């Protein structure tokens, strides 16, 4: 479950497992597997960050195999940190 904000500034809890996709058009639109569409204040990146964090806390976002966390000669214990993920996308 993640907390998101409507444009009237009221927050609500969303079942992250029901999210089919998130779009920036330019406002953030969340489409659920049920077909329902939600408009929220958070950016697409923030929604994704919250879903990933929810899945980590729930144990649904498992660590990759140890071979996948080697970068060069260094073992990256912080593979799931925000800094590591953003550095990999550069």
C-alpha positions in Angstrom: 0.0 0.0 0.0 1.2 3.5 -0.8 0.0 7.0 0.1 -0.7 9.4 -2.7 -2.3 12.8 -2.9 -5.3 14.0 -4.9 -5.3 17.5 -6.4 -7.5 18.7 -3.6 -4.6 17.8 -1.3 -6.4 14.9 0.4 -4.3 11.8 0.8 -5.5 8.3 0.2 -4.0 4.8 0.4 -3.6 2.9 -2.8 -3.1 -0.8 -3.2 0.2 -0.8 -5.2 -0.5 -4.3 -6.5 -3.4 -2.9 -8.5 -1.4 -0.4 -10.5 -1.2 -1.4 -14.2 0.8 1.7 -15.4 1.7 5.3 -14.4 1.8 8.1 -17.0 3.0 11.7 -17.0 0.6 13.7 -19.3 1.9 16.1 -17.8 0.0 15.4 -14.6 0.5 11.9 -13.1 -2.2 9.5 -14.1 -2.3 6.0 -12.5 -4.3 3.3 -14.3 -5.4 0.3 -12.2 -5.9 -3.2 -13.5 -9.6 -2.6 -13.0 -9.5 0.2 -15.6 -10.0 2.9 -13.0 -7.9 6.0 -13.6 -6.5 8.2 -10.8 -5.0 11.7 -11.0 -2.4 12.4 -8.3 0.0 15.2 -7.3 3.1 13.0 -7.0 5.4 12.7 -10.0 5.7 9.4 -11.8 9.2 8.9 -10.3 7.8 9.4 -6.8 5.0 6.9 -7.4 7.5 4.4 -8.6 9.8 5.1 -5.6 6.9 4.5 -3.2 5.9 1.2 -4.9 9.5 -0.1 -4.9 9.8 0.9 -1.2 6.5 -0.8 -0.4 7.6 -4.0 -2.2 11.0 -4.0 -0.3 9.2 -3.6 3.0 6.8 -6.4 2.1 9.6 -8.7 0.9 8.1 -8.8 -2.6 11.1 -7.1 -4.2 13.8 -9.7 -3.7 17.5 -9.0 -3.9 19.1 -10.0 -7.2 21.6 -12.9 -7.3 25.0 -12.0 -5.8 26.6 -12.0 -9.3 24.3 -9.2 -10.3 25.5 -6.8 -7.6 29.1 -6.8 -8.6 30.2 -3.6 -10.2 33.8 -3.8 -11.4 35.8 -5.4 -8.7 33.6 -4.1 -5.9 30.6 -5.9 -4.4 27.8 -3.4 -4.0 25.9 -4.1 -0.8 23.9 -0.9 -1.5 22.5 -2.2 -4.8 19.0 -1.2 -3.8 19.8 2.3 -2.5 18.4 5.3 -4.4 22.0 6.6 -5.0 23.1 3.3 -6.5 20.0 3.0 -8.8 20.3 6.6 -10.0 24.0 6.1 -10.7 23.3 3.1 -12.8 20.8 5.0 -15.0 23.4 7.7 -15.9 
